[in-house]
Amino acid sequence: MAHETEKLPLRRLEQPIQKFIKVAIPTDLERLQKHQMNIEKFQRGQQWDRLHQEHVNASRTVQVSALEAAHPALGSAGRHSHGLAY
């Protein structure tokens, strides 16, 4: 038996993709810049526990962004289901 993939019309995906490009990407880039500043601050202050937590948070931001990029129709639902309602 051949595996059939569901084909979605481009028009159906266009709006979620455009929203992702206009909203999610700039938001995630801003968030990652804040993580970077915090990581540098915690490194300078030798606050290792906070540094570790900031690395974890930055990784989660990247993971959720990748999930949304792979499935743009998820939109903000992906963030909320991962406890990342920002």
PDB file of N, CA, C and O in Angstrom:
ATOM      1  N   MET A   1       0.833  -1.183   0.000  1.00  0.00           N
ATOM      2  CA  MET A   1       0.000   0.000   0.000  1.00  0.00           C
ATOM      3  C   MET A   1       0.881   1.251   0.000  1.00  0.00           C
ATOM      4  O   MET A   1       1.798   1.367   0.813  1.00  0.00           O
ATOM      5  N   ALA A   2       0.614   2.146  -0.872  1.00  0.00           N
ATOM      6  CA  ALA A   2       1.378   3.386  -0.952  1.00  0.00           C
ATOM      7  C   ALA A   2       0.893   4.368   0.105  1.00  0.00           C
ATOM      8  O   ALA A   2      -0.303   4.473   0.380  1.00  0.00           O
ATOM      9  N   HIS A   3       1.834   5.073   0.683  1.00  0.00           N
ATOM     10  CA  HIS A   3       1.496   6.085   1.692  1.00  0.00           C
ATOM     11  C   HIS A   3       1.044   7.355   0.978  1.00  0.00           C
ATOM     12  O   HIS A   3       1.779   7.924   0.171  1.00  0.00           O
ATOM     13  N   GLU A   4      -0.157   7.782   1.284  1.00  0.00           N
ATOM     14  CA  GLU A   4      -0.690   8.985   0.654  1.00  0.00           C
ATOM     15  C   GLU A   4      -0.519  10.165   1.601  1.00  0.00           C
ATOM     16  O   GLU A   4      -0.845  10.080   2.785  1.00  0.00           O
ATOM     17  N   THR A   5      -0.011  11.252   1.069  1.00  0.00           N
ATOM     18  CA  THR A   5       0.122  12.457   1.882  1.00  0.00           C
ATOM     19  C   THR A   5      -1.035  13.382   1.582  1.00  0.00           C
ATOM     20  O   THR A   5      -1.528  13.460   0.457  1.00  0.00           O
ATOM     21  N   GLU A   6      -1.452  14.074   2.617  1.00  0.00           N
ATOM     22  CA  GLU A   6      -2.561  15.014   2.450  1.00  0.00           C
ATOM     23  C   GLU A   6      -2.041  16.253   1.734  1.00  0.00           C
ATOM     24  O   GLU A   6      -1.039  16.837   2.144  1.00  0.00           O
ATOM     25  N   LYS A   7      -2.710  16.644   0.684  1.00  0.00           N
ATOM     26  CA  LYS A   7      -2.322  17.835  -0.060  1.00  0.00           C
ATOM     27  C   LYS A   7      -3.240  18.972   0.343  1.00  0.00           C
ATOM     28  O   LYS A   7      -4.463  18.879   0.233  1.00  0.00           O
ATOM     29  N   LEU A   8      -2.622  20.049   0.812  1.00  0.00           N
ATOM     30  CA  LEU A   8      -3.385  21.226   1.210  1.00  0.00           C
ATOM     31  C   LEU A   8      -3.245  22.298   0.147  1.00  0.00           C
ATOM     32  O   LEU A   8      -2.154  22.499  -0.387  1.00  0.00           O
ATOM     33  N   PRO A   9      -4.316  22.983  -0.165  1.00  0.00           N
ATOM     34  CA  PRO A   9      -4.216  24.075  -1.127  1.00  0.00           C
ATOM     35  C   PRO A   9      -3.297  25.175  -0.587  1.00  0.00           C
ATOM     36  O   PRO A   9      -3.312  25.492   0.602  1.00  0.00           O
ATOM     37  N   LEU A  10      -2.510  25.740  -1.481  1.00  0.00           N
ATOM     38  CA  LEU A  10      -1.582  26.792  -1.090  1.00  0.00           C
ATOM     39  C   LEU A  10      -2.309  27.952  -0.424  1.00  0.00           C
ATOM     40  O   LEU A  10      -1.796  28.537   0.530  1.00  0.00           O
ATOM     41  N   ARG A  11      -3.477  28.284  -0.908  1.00  0.00           N
ATOM     42  CA  ARG A  11      -4.233  29.398  -0.330  1.00  0.00           C
ATOM     43  C   ARG A  11      -4.566  29.151   1.135  1.00  0.00           C
ATOM     44  O   ARG A  11      -4.611  30.088   1.933  1.00  0.00           O
ATOM     45  N   ARG A  12      -4.796  27.908   1.483  1.00  0.00           N
ATOM     46  CA  ARG A  12      -5.133  27.576   2.869  1.00  0.00           C
ATOM     47  C   ARG A  12      -3.941  27.797   3.802  1.00  0.00           C
ATOM     48  O   ARG A  12      -4.123  28.129   4.973  1.00  0.00           O
ATOM     49  N   LEU A  13      -2.741  27.616   3.295  1.00  0.00           N
ATOM     50  CA  LEU A  13      -1.533  27.776   4.099  1.00  0.00           C
ATOM     51  C   LEU A  13      -0.944  29.175   4.022  1.00  0.00           C
ATOM     52  O   LEU A  13      -0.136  29.557   4.868  1.00  0.00           O
ATOM     53  N   GLU A  14      -1.338  29.931   3.024  1.00  0.00           N
ATOM     54  CA  GLU A  14      -0.719  31.236   2.796  1.00  0.00           C
ATOM     55  C   GLU A  14      -0.871  32.174   3.992  1.00  0.00           C
ATOM     56  O   GLU A  14       0.109  32.798   4.402  1.00  0.00           O
ATOM     57  N   GLN A  15      -2.053  32.289   4.555  1.00  0.00           N
ATOM     58  CA  GLN A  15      -2.275  33.208   5.670  1.00  0.00           C
ATOM     59  C   GLN A  15      -1.455  32.824   6.909  1.00  0.00           C
ATOM     60  O   GLN A  15      -0.804  33.696   7.483  1.00  0.00           O
ATOM     61  N   PRO A  16      -1.458  31.558   7.345  1.00  0.00           N
ATOM     62  CA  PRO A  16      -0.623  31.218   8.502  1.00  0.00           C
ATOM     63  C   PRO A  16       0.864  31.447   8.247  1.00  0.00           C
ATOM     64  O   PRO A  16       1.592  31.853   9.153  1.00  0.00           O
ATOM     65  N   ILE A  17       1.317  31.192   7.026  1.00  0.00           N
ATOM     66  CA  ILE A  17       2.729  31.410   6.707  1.00  0.00           C
ATOM     67  C   ILE A  17       3.064  32.895   6.763  1.00  0.00           C
ATOM     68  O   ILE A  17       4.087  33.277   7.331  1.00  0.00           O
ATOM     69  N   GLN A  18       2.212  33.735   6.179  1.00  0.00           N
ATOM     70  CA  GLN A  18       2.450  35.180   6.209  1.00  0.00           C
ATOM     71  C   GLN A  18       2.450  35.707   7.644  1.00  0.00           C
ATOM     72  O   GLN A  18       3.281  36.543   7.999  1.00  0.00           O
ATOM     73  N   LYS A  19       1.529  35.226   8.460  1.00  0.00           N
ATOM     74  CA  LYS A  19       1.478  35.649   9.863  1.00  0.00           C
ATOM     75  C   LYS A  19       2.755  35.236  10.582  1.00  0.00           C
ATOM     76  O   LYS A  19       3.307  36.006  11.367  1.00  0.00           O
ATOM     77  N   PHE A  20       3.219  34.031  10.315  1.00  0.00           N
ATOM     78  CA  PHE A  20       4.457  33.545  10.915  1.00  0.00           C
ATOM     79  C   PHE A  20       5.628  34.446  10.539  1.00  0.00           C
ATOM     80  O   PHE A  20       6.438  34.806  11.392  1.00  0.00           O
ATOM     81  N   ILE A  21       5.715  34.808   9.266  1.00  0.00           N
ATOM     82  CA  ILE A  21       6.812  35.646   8.786  1.00  0.00           C
ATOM     83  C   ILE A  21       6.754  37.038   9.401  1.00  0.00           C
ATOM     84  O   ILE A  21       7.784  37.589   9.789  1.00  0.00           O
ATOM     85  N   LYS A  22       5.559  37.608   9.491  1.00  0.00           N
ATOM     86  CA  LYS A  22       5.419  38.988   9.963  1.00  0.00           C
ATOM     87  C   LYS A  22       5.428  39.120  11.477  1.00  0.00           C
ATOM     88  O   LYS A  22       5.836  40.159  11.996  1.00  0.00           O
ATOM     89  N   VAL A  23       4.991  38.097  12.196  1.00  0.00           N
ATOM     90  CA  VAL A  23       4.834  38.219  13.647  1.00  0.00           C
ATOM     91  C   VAL A  23       5.807  37.334  14.414  1.00  0.00           C
ATOM     92  O   VAL A  23       6.579  37.824  15.238  1.00  0.00           O
ATOM     93  N   ALA A  24       5.774  36.057  14.151  1.00  0.00           N
ATOM     94  CA  ALA A  24       6.536  35.113  14.970  1.00  0.00           C
ATOM     95  C   ALA A  24       8.044  35.286  14.823  1.00  0.00           C
ATOM     96  O   ALA A  24       8.765  35.281  15.821  1.00  0.00           O
ATOM     97  N   ILE A  25       8.524  35.436  13.607  1.00  0.00           N
ATOM     98  CA  ILE A  25       9.969  35.547  13.407  1.00  0.00           C
ATOM     99  C   ILE A  25      10.533  36.786  14.092  1.00  0.00           C
ATOM    100  O   ILE A  25      11.494  36.658  14.851  1.00  0.00           O
ATOM    101  N   PRO A  26       9.984  37.987  13.862  1.00  0.00           N
ATOM    102  CA  PRO A  26      10.528  39.155  14.565  1.00  0.00           C
ATOM    103  C   PRO A  26      10.407  39.039  16.089  1.00  0.00           C
ATOM    104  O   PRO A  26      11.304  39.465  16.816  1.00  0.00           O
ATOM    105  N   THR A  27       9.318  38.473  16.563  1.00  0.00           N
ATOM    106  CA  THR A  27       9.137  38.303  18.008  1.00  0.00           C
ATOM    107  C   THR A  27      10.188  37.360  18.576  1.00  0.00           C
ATOM    108  O   THR A  27      10.775  37.638  19.621  1.00  0.00           O
ATOM    109  N   ASP A  28      10.424  36.251  17.894  1.00  0.00           N
ATOM    110  CA  ASP A  28      11.410  35.292  18.371  1.00  0.00           C
ATOM    111  C   ASP A  28      12.825  35.856  18.294  1.00  0.00           C
ATOM    112  O   ASP A  28      13.638  35.593  19.180  1.00  0.00           O
ATOM    113  N   LEU A  29      13.132  36.624  17.256  1.00  0.00           N
ATOM    114  CA  LEU A  29      14.458  37.241  17.166  1.00  0.00           C
ATOM    115  C   LEU A  29      14.684  38.221  18.309  1.00  0.00           C
ATOM    116  O   LEU A  29      15.766  38.265  18.893  1.00  0.00           O
ATOM    117  N   GLU A  30      13.662  39.004  18.623  1.00  0.00           N
ATOM    118  CA  GLU A  30      13.764  39.938  19.746  1.00  0.00           C
ATOM    119  C   GLU A  30      13.973  39.172  21.056  1.00  0.00           C
ATOM    120  O   GLU A  30      14.798  39.553  21.887  1.00  0.00           O
ATOM    121  N   ARG A  31      13.229  38.111  21.221  1.00  0.00           N
ATOM    122  CA  ARG A  31      13.340  37.298  22.435  1.00  0.00           C
ATOM    123  C   ARG A  31      14.735  36.677  22.545  1.00  0.00           C
ATOM    124  O   ARG A  31      15.310  36.640  23.633  1.00  0.00           O
ATOM    125  N   LEU A  32      15.278  36.192  21.431  1.00  0.00           N
ATOM    126  CA  LEU A  32      16.613  35.598  21.451  1.00  0.00           C
ATOM    127  C   LEU A  32      17.688  36.639  21.747  1.00  0.00           C
ATOM    128  O   LEU A  32      18.688  36.325  22.392  1.00  0.00           O
ATOM    129  N   GLN A  33      17.494  37.871  21.284  1.00  0.00           N
ATOM    130  CA  GLN A  33      18.440  38.938  21.619  1.00  0.00           C
ATOM    131  C   GLN A  33      18.428  39.216  23.120  1.00  0.00           C
ATOM    132  O   GLN A  33      19.478  39.455  23.717  1.00  0.00           O
ATOM    133  N   LYS A  34      17.246  39.185  23.727  1.00  0.00           N
ATOM    134  CA  LYS A  34      17.149  39.370  25.182  1.00  0.00           C
ATOM    135  C   LYS A  34      17.824  38.215  25.916  1.00  0.00           C
ATOM    136  O   LYS A  34      18.509  38.427  26.917  1.00  0.00           O
ATOM    137  N   HIS A  35      17.632  36.998  25.420  1.00  0.00           N
ATOM    138  CA  HIS A  35      18.306  35.846  26.029  1.00  0.00           C
ATOM    139  C   HIS A  35      19.821  36.020  25.940  1.00  0.00           C
ATOM    140  O   HIS A  35      20.541  35.741  26.899  1.00  0.00           O
ATOM    141  N   GLN A  36      20.301  36.483  24.780  1.00  0.00           N
ATOM    142  CA  GLN A  36      21.740  36.665  24.606  1.00  0.00           C
ATOM    143  C   GLN A  36      22.280  37.697  25.596  1.00  0.00           C
ATOM    144  O   GLN A  36      23.327  37.481  26.206  1.00  0.00           O
ATOM    145  N   MET A  37      21.577  38.810  25.757  1.00  0.00           N
ATOM    146  CA  MET A  37      22.021  39.835  26.708  1.00  0.00           C
ATOM    147  C   MET A  37      22.044  39.273  28.130  1.00  0.00           C
ATOM    148  O   MET A  37      22.982  39.525  28.886  1.00  0.00           O
ATOM    149  N   ASN A  38      21.009  38.514  28.490  1.00  0.00           N
ATOM    150  CA  ASN A  38      20.968  37.917  29.825  1.00  0.00           C
ATOM    151  C   ASN A  38      22.082  36.896  30.017  1.00  0.00           C
ATOM    152  O   ASN A  38      22.698  36.844  31.081  1.00  0.00           O
ATOM    153  N   ILE A  39      22.342  36.088  29.002  1.00  0.00           N
ATOM    154  CA  ILE A  39      23.414  35.095  29.083  1.00  0.00           C
ATOM    155  C   ILE A  39      24.750  35.787  29.323  1.00  0.00           C
ATOM    156  O   ILE A  39      25.528  35.359  30.175  1.00  0.00           O
ATOM    157  N   GLU A  40      25.018  36.853  28.578  1.00  0.00           N
ATOM    158  CA  GLU A  40      26.274  37.587  28.755  1.00  0.00           C
ATOM    159  C   GLU A  40      26.349  38.216  30.143  1.00  0.00           C
ATOM    160  O   GLU A  40      27.402  38.198  30.781  1.00  0.00           O
ATOM    161  N   LYS A  41      25.232  38.772  30.609  1.00  0.00           N
ATOM    162  CA  LYS A  41      25.191  39.393  31.937  1.00  0.00           C
ATOM    163  C   LYS A  41      25.447  38.350  33.031  1.00  0.00           C
ATOM    164  O   LYS A  41      26.225  38.594  33.954  1.00  0.00           O
ATOM    165  N   PHE A  42      24.799  37.205  32.926  1.00  0.00           N
ATOM    166  CA  PHE A  42      24.962  36.167  33.948  1.00  0.00           C
ATOM    167  C   PHE A  42      26.368  35.569  33.908  1.00  0.00           C
ATOM    168  O   PHE A  42      26.904  35.173  34.943  1.00  0.00           O
ATOM    169  N   GLN A  43      26.964  35.503  32.719  1.00  0.00           N
ATOM    170  CA  GLN A  43      28.347  35.027  32.612  1.00  0.00           C
ATOM    171  C   GLN A  43      29.292  35.989  33.321  1.00  0.00           C
ATOM    172  O   GLN A  43      30.137  35.575  34.115  1.00  0.00           O
ATOM    173  N   ARG A  44      29.140  37.277  33.023  1.00  0.00           N
ATOM    174  CA  ARG A  44      30.004  38.276  33.663  1.00  0.00           C
ATOM    175  C   ARG A  44      29.850  38.254  35.178  1.00  0.00           C
ATOM    176  O   ARG A  44      30.830  38.393  35.909  1.00  0.00           O
ATOM    177  N   GLY A  45      28.622  38.079  35.644  1.00  0.00           N
ATOM    178  CA  GLY A  45      28.352  38.068  37.081  1.00  0.00           C
ATOM    179  C   GLY A  45      28.561  36.715  37.730  1.00  0.00           C
ATOM    180  O   GLY A  45      28.327  36.552  38.928  1.00  0.00           O
ATOM    181  N   GLN A  46      28.999  35.747  36.948  1.00  0.00           N
ATOM    182  CA  GLN A  46      29.230  34.386  37.428  1.00  0.00           C
ATOM    183  C   GLN A  46      28.016  33.828  38.173  1.00  0.00           C
ATOM    184  O   GLN A  46      28.146  33.183  39.213  1.00  0.00           O
ATOM    185  N   GLN A  47      26.842  34.091  37.616  1.00  0.00           N
ATOM    186  CA  GLN A  47      25.583  33.582  38.170  1.00  0.00           C
ATOM    187  C   GLN A  47      25.223  32.319  37.392  1.00  0.00           C
ATOM    188  O   GLN A  47      24.386  32.343  36.490  1.00  0.00           O
ATOM    189  N   TRP A  48      25.866  31.229  37.757  1.00  0.00           N
ATOM    190  CA  TRP A  48      25.826  30.020  36.952  1.00  0.00           C
ATOM    191  C   TRP A  48      24.436  29.382  36.894  1.00  0.00           C
ATOM    192  O   TRP A  48      24.031  28.880  35.845  1.00  0.00           O
ATOM    193  N   ASP A  49      23.710  29.397  38.000  1.00  0.00           N
ATOM    194  CA  ASP A  49      22.354  28.826  37.978  1.00  0.00           C
ATOM    195  C   ASP A  49      21.449  29.611  37.037  1.00  0.00           C
ATOM    196  O   ASP A  49      20.693  29.031  36.258  1.00  0.00           O
ATOM    197  N   ARG A  50      21.533  30.930  37.117  1.00  0.00           N
ATOM    198  CA  ARG A  50      20.709  31.769  36.242  1.00  0.00           C
ATOM    199  C   ARG A  50      21.159  31.640  34.789  1.00  0.00           C
ATOM    200  O   ARG A  50      20.336  31.665  33.873  1.00  0.00           O
ATOM    201  N   LEU A  51      22.464  31.503  34.582  1.00  0.00           N
ATOM    202  CA  LEU A  51      23.000  31.309  33.233  1.00  0.00           C
ATOM    203  C   LEU A  51      22.446  30.019  32.626  1.00  0.00           C
ATOM    204  O   LEU A  51      22.010  29.997  31.474  1.00  0.00           O
ATOM    205  N   HIS A  52      22.471  28.958  33.413  1.00  0.00           N
ATOM    206  CA  HIS A  52      21.939  27.681  32.924  1.00  0.00           C
ATOM    207  C   HIS A  52      20.459  27.815  32.561  1.00  0.00           C
ATOM    208  O   HIS A  52      20.040  27.344  31.504  1.00  0.00           O
ATOM    209  N   GLN A  53      19.673  28.445  33.418  1.00  0.00           N
ATOM    210  CA  GLN A  53      18.245  28.593  33.152  1.00  0.00           C
ATOM    211  C   GLN A  53      18.002  29.436  31.900  1.00  0.00           C
ATOM    212  O   GLN A  53      17.070  29.171  31.140  1.00  0.00           O
ATOM    213  N   GLU A  54      18.833  30.443  31.689  1.00  0.00           N
ATOM    214  CA  GLU A  54      18.686  31.282  30.494  1.00  0.00           C
ATOM    215  C   GLU A  54      19.003  30.491  29.230  1.00  0.00           C
ATOM    216  O   GLU A  54      18.350  30.676  28.203  1.00  0.00           O
ATOM    217  N   HIS A  55      19.996  29.614  29.299  1.00  0.00           N
ATOM    218  CA  HIS A  55      20.299  28.730  28.164  1.00  0.00           C
ATOM    219  C   HIS A  55      19.110  27.824  27.864  1.00  0.00           C
ATOM    220  O   HIS A  55      18.760  27.617  26.702  1.00  0.00           O
ATOM    221  N   VAL A  56      18.493  27.286  28.909  1.00  0.00           N
ATOM    222  CA  VAL A  56      17.318  26.427  28.738  1.00  0.00           C
ATOM    223  C   VAL A  56      16.196  27.213  28.069  1.00  0.00           C
ATOM    224  O   VAL A  56      15.565  26.726  27.131  1.00  0.00           O
ATOM    225  N   ASN A  57      15.949  28.425  28.551  1.00  0.00           N
ATOM    226  CA  ASN A  57      14.880  29.253  27.982  1.00  0.00           C
ATOM    227  C   ASN A  57      15.151  29.596  26.521  1.00  0.00           C
ATOM    228  O   ASN A  57      14.238  29.562  25.696  1.00  0.00           O
ATOM    229  N   ALA A  58      16.395  29.923  26.198  1.00  0.00           N
ATOM    230  CA  ALA A  58      16.748  30.233  24.810  1.00  0.00           C
ATOM    231  C   ALA A  58      16.544  29.002  23.923  1.00  0.00           C
ATOM    232  O   ALA A  58      16.056  29.118  22.799  1.00  0.00           O
ATOM    233  N   SER A  59      16.914  27.839  24.423  1.00  0.00           N
ATOM    234  CA  SER A  59      16.719  26.600  23.656  1.00  0.00           C
ATOM    235  C   SER A  59      15.245  26.339  23.394  1.00  0.00           C
ATOM    236  O   SER A  59      14.874  25.902  22.305  1.00  0.00           O
ATOM    237  N   ARG A  60      14.412  26.602  24.376  1.00  0.00           N
ATOM    238  CA  ARG A  60      12.971  26.411  24.194  1.00  0.00           C
ATOM    239  C   ARG A  60      12.422  27.361  23.138  1.00  0.00           C
ATOM    240  O   ARG A  60      11.573  26.979  22.333  1.00  0.00           O
ATOM    241  N   THR A  61      12.906  28.592  23.143  1.00  0.00           N
ATOM    242  CA  THR A  61      12.470  29.551  22.129  1.00  0.00           C
ATOM    243  C   THR A  61      12.802  29.029  20.738  1.00  0.00           C
ATOM    244  O   THR A  61      11.976  29.099  19.829  1.00  0.00           O
ATOM    245  N   VAL A  62      14.009  28.506  20.574  1.00  0.00           N
ATOM    246  CA  VAL A  62      14.431  27.974  19.278  1.00  0.00           C
ATOM    247  C   VAL A  62      13.590  26.756  18.899  1.00  0.00           C
ATOM    248  O   VAL A  62      13.189  26.620  17.743  1.00  0.00           O
ATOM    249  N   GLN A  63      13.321  25.878  19.850  1.00  0.00           N
ATOM    250  CA  GLN A  63      12.536  24.674  19.560  1.00  0.00           C
ATOM    251  C   GLN A  63      11.119  25.019  19.122  1.00  0.00           C
ATOM    252  O   GLN A  63      10.605  24.445  18.162  1.00  0.00           O
ATOM    253  N   VAL A  64      10.491  25.954  19.822  1.00  0.00           N
ATOM    254  CA  VAL A  64       9.125  26.339  19.465  1.00  0.00           C
ATOM    255  C   VAL A  64       9.122  27.021  18.102  1.00  0.00           C
ATOM    256  O   VAL A  64       8.214  26.796  17.302  1.00  0.00           O
ATOM    257  N   SER A  65      10.128  27.849  17.827  1.00  0.00           N
ATOM    258  CA  SER A  65      10.219  28.501  16.521  1.00  0.00           C
ATOM    259  C   SER A  65      10.357  27.471  15.409  1.00  0.00           C
ATOM    260  O   SER A  65       9.739  27.600  14.352  1.00  0.00           O
ATOM    261  N   ALA A  66      11.168  26.451  15.652  1.00  0.00           N
ATOM    262  CA  ALA A  66      11.350  25.402  14.647  1.00  0.00           C
ATOM    263  C   ALA A  66      10.055  24.628  14.433  1.00  0.00           C
ATOM    264  O   ALA A  66       9.713  24.284  13.301  1.00  0.00           O
ATOM    265  N   LEU A  67       9.345  24.357  15.508  1.00  0.00           N
ATOM    266  CA  LEU A  67       8.067  23.655  15.396  1.00  0.00           C
ATOM    267  C   LEU A  67       7.081  24.473  14.573  1.00  0.00           C
ATOM    268  O   LEU A  67       6.397  23.938  13.701  1.00  0.00           O
ATOM    269  N   GLU A  68       7.012  25.760  14.852  1.00  0.00           N
ATOM    270  CA  GLU A  68       6.098  26.625  14.105  1.00  0.00           C
ATOM    271  C   GLU A  68       6.523  26.766  12.651  1.00  0.00           C
ATOM    272  O   GLU A  68       5.674  26.851  11.764  1.00  0.00           O
ATOM    273  N   ALA A  69       7.817  26.791  12.399  1.00  0.00           N
ATOM    274  CA  ALA A  69       8.286  26.889  11.018  1.00  0.00           C
ATOM    275  C   ALA A  69       7.909  25.633  10.235  1.00  0.00           C
ATOM    276  O   ALA A  69       7.570  25.706   9.054  1.00  0.00           O
ATOM    277  N   ALA A  70       7.970  24.494  10.898  1.00  0.00           N
ATOM    278  CA  ALA A  70       7.622  23.244  10.234  1.00  0.00           C
ATOM    279  C   ALA A  70       6.114  23.104  10.042  1.00  0.00           C
ATOM    280  O   ALA A  70       5.657  22.458   9.099  1.00  0.00           O
ATOM    281  N   HIS A  71       5.354  23.711  10.937  1.00  0.00           N
ATOM    282  CA  HIS A  71       3.893  23.594  10.911  1.00  0.00           C
ATOM    283  C   HIS A  71       3.267  24.963  11.161  1.00  0.00           C
ATOM    284  O   HIS A  71       2.720  25.189  12.240  1.00  0.00           O
ATOM    285  N   PRO A  72       3.330  25.880  10.200  1.00  0.00           N
ATOM    286  CA  PRO A  72       2.854  27.244  10.428  1.00  0.00           C
ATOM    287  C   PRO A  72       1.384  27.333  10.805  1.00  0.00           C
ATOM    288  O   PRO A  72       0.965  28.327  11.398  1.00  0.00           O
ATOM    289  N   ALA A  73       0.602  26.335  10.481  1.00  0.00           N
ATOM    290  CA  ALA A  73      -0.816  26.383  10.841  1.00  0.00           C
ATOM    291  C   ALA A  73      -1.009  26.292  12.349  1.00  0.00           C
ATOM    292  O   ALA A  73      -2.081  26.623  12.856  1.00  0.00           O
ATOM    293  N   LEU A  74       0.025  25.843  13.074  1.00  0.00           N
ATOM    294  CA  LEU A  74      -0.080  25.780  14.533  1.00  0.00           C
ATOM    295  C   LEU A  74      -0.153  27.169  15.142  1.00  0.00           C
ATOM    296  O   LEU A  74      -0.865  27.390  16.122  1.00  0.00           O
ATOM    297  N   GLY A  75       0.587  28.103  14.558  1.00  0.00           N
ATOM    298  CA  GLY A  75       0.571  29.477  15.048  1.00  0.00           C
ATOM    299  C   GLY A  75       0.827  29.566  16.530  1.00  0.00           C
ATOM    300  O   GLY A  75       1.703  28.881  17.059  1.00  0.00           O
ATOM    301  N   SER A  76       0.066  30.407  17.203  1.00  0.00           N
ATOM    302  CA  SER A  76       0.271  30.615  18.631  1.00  0.00           C
ATOM    303  C   SER A  76      -0.149  29.402  19.442  1.00  0.00           C
ATOM    304  O   SER A  76       0.214  29.300  20.614  1.00  0.00           O
ATOM    305  N   ALA A  77      -0.897  28.487  18.860  1.00  0.00           N
ATOM    306  CA  ALA A  77      -1.303  27.288  19.597  1.00  0.00           C
ATOM    307  C   ALA A  77      -0.080  26.490  20.022  1.00  0.00           C
ATOM    308  O   ALA A  77      -0.079  25.885  21.094  1.00  0.00           O
ATOM    309  N   GLY A  78       0.951  26.481  19.203  1.00  0.00           N
ATOM    310  CA  GLY A  78       2.178  25.781  19.559  1.00  0.00           C
ATOM    311  C   GLY A  78       2.827  26.373  20.784  1.00  0.00           C
ATOM    312  O   GLY A  78       3.341  25.640  21.629  1.00  0.00           O
ATOM    313  N   ARG A  79       2.812  27.671  20.894  1.00  0.00           N
ATOM    314  CA  ARG A  79       3.398  28.328  22.057  1.00  0.00           C
ATOM    315  C   ARG A  79       2.601  28.024  23.316  1.00  0.00           C
ATOM    316  O   ARG A  79       3.178  27.716  24.359  1.00  0.00           O
ATOM    317  N   HIS A  80       1.282  28.109  23.226  1.00  0.00           N
ATOM    318  CA  HIS A  80       0.452  27.895  24.407  1.00  0.00           C
ATOM    319  C   HIS A  80       0.526  26.452  24.885  1.00  0.00           C
ATOM    320  O   HIS A  80       0.519  26.206  26.091  1.00  0.00           O
ATOM    321  N   SER A  81       0.597  25.508  23.978  1.00  0.00           N
ATOM    322  CA  SER A  81       0.646  24.110  24.394  1.00  0.00           C
ATOM    323  C   SER A  81       1.986  23.757  25.020  1.00  0.00           C
ATOM    324  O   SER A  81       2.098  22.738  25.701  1.00  0.00           O
ATOM    325  N   HIS A  82       3.001  24.580  24.802  1.00  0.00           N
ATOM    326  CA  HIS A  82       4.302  24.350  25.404  1.00  0.00           C
ATOM    327  C   HIS A  82       4.530  25.240  26.616  1.00  0.00           C
ATOM    328  O   HIS A  82       5.645  25.316  27.131  1.00  0.00           O
ATOM    329  N   GLY A  83       3.492  25.906  27.071  1.00  0.00           N
ATOM    330  CA  GLY A  83       3.635  26.768  28.236  1.00  0.00           C
ATOM    331  C   GLY A  83       4.420  28.028  27.943  1.00  0.00           C
ATOM    332  O   GLY A  83       4.992  28.621  28.857  1.00  0.00           O
ATOM    333  N   LEU A  84       4.463  28.449  26.699  1.00  0.00           N
ATOM    334  CA  LEU A  84       5.256  29.604  26.309  1.00  0.00           C
ATOM    335  C   LEU A  84       4.363  30.703  25.766  1.00  0.00           C
ATOM    336  O   LEU A  84       4.587  31.201  24.662  1.00  0.00           O
ATOM    337  N   ALA A  85       3.382  31.073  26.512  1.00  0.00           N
ATOM    338  CA  ALA A  85       2.446  32.111  26.059  1.00  0.00           C
ATOM    339  C   ALA A  85       3.098  33.468  26.217  1.00  0.00           C
ATOM    340  O   ALA A  85       3.018  34.093  27.274  1.00  0.00           O
ATOM    341  N   TYR A  86       3.755  33.924  25.134  1.00  0.00           N
ATOM    342  CA  TYR A  86       4.348  35.248  25.178  1.00  0.00           C
ATOM    343  C   TYR A  86       3.794  36.079  24.076  1.00  0.00           C
ATOM    344  O   TYR A  86       4.167  37.244  23.934  1.00  0.00           O
TER     345      TYR A  86
END
